[in-house]
Amino acid sequence: MGNDFISGAVVKAQKLQLATFEYDNVNRYFYLNGALNGTVSAAGNVTYNNTEGFCIGRDNRDYQDYLNANVSIYQIYNSSLTT
């Protein structure tokens, strides 16, 4: 994904922030601290390739881009959440 979602977001060092990603089989959405920051068209199904593994904080496309931060809490859901 690289910089697909970057849209002027300011991520401050040494401050806890909430980053949320959502995918609806049509678009990918990125929220930073609850505010929509970017939308990218990406139609299709999400598949898991067991030979490459699942990762958080790394771009699986080329294995070159890594998150330079600490991920303290994460949650993964396989269904839509409602408010």
C-alpha positions in Angstrom: 0.0 0.0 0.0 2.9 2.3 0.5 1.6 5.9 0.6 -1.8 5.0 -1.0 -3.6 6.4 2.1 -1.4 9.4 3.0 -3.4 12.5 2.6 -1.8 15.1 4.8 -2.1 13.0 7.9 0.1 14.1 10.8 1.3 11.2 13.0 3.0 12.7 16.0 6.0 11.0 17.6 5.6 9.7 21.2 1.8 10.0 21.1 -0.7 7.2 21.2 -2.8 7.4 18.0 -5.6 5.2 16.6 -5.2 4.1 13.0 -8.1 2.1 11.5 -8.4 0.4 8.2 -11.6 -0.8 6.6 -12.3 -2.7 3.4 -15.7 -3.2 1.8 -14.8 -5.2 -1.3 -14.9 -2.0 -3.3 -12.7 0.6 -1.4 -10.1 0.7 1.3 -10.6 3.4 4.0 -8.0 4.8 6.4 -9.0 6.6 9.5 -6.6 8.4 11.9 -8.0 9.1 15.3 -11.5 8.5 14.1 -11.4 10.9 11.1 -11.5 9.6 7.6 -8.1 10.4 6.1 -8.1 8.6 2.8 -10.0 6.3 0.4 -8.5 4.1 -2.3 -10.5 2.1 -4.9 -9.6 -1.6 -4.6 -12.3 -3.9 -5.8 -12.0 -7.6 -5.2 -11.8 -10.2 -2.5 -9.2 -10.2 0.3 -7.3 -13.5 0.3 -4.7 -14.9 2.7 -1.6 -16.6 1.3 -0.4 -19.0 4.0 3.1 -19.2 2.5 3.8 -15.5 3.1 2.1 -15.1 6.5 0.1 -12.3 7.9 1.9 -9.1 9.0 1.1 -5.8 10.6 3.3 -2.8 9.8 4.9 -4.2 6.6 4.0 -3.8 2.9 3.6 -7.4 1.7 3.9 -6.4 -2.0 7.7 -5.8 -1.9 8.8 -6.4 1.7 10.6 -3.0 1.6 8.3 -0.7 3.6 8.1 -1.2 7.3 6.3 0.8 10.0 8.7 2.8 12.1 6.6 2.7 15.3 5.3 0.5 18.1 2.0 -1.2 17.7 0.7 -1.7 21.2 -2.9 -2.9 20.6 -4.5 -4.4 17.5 -7.8 -6.1 16.7 -8.8 -7.9 13.5 -12.4 -8.7 12.6 -13.7 -10.9 9.8 -17.1 -9.2 9.7 -18.5 -5.7 9.7 -18.9 -3.8 12.9 -21.8 -1.5 13.7 -22.0 1.4 16.1 
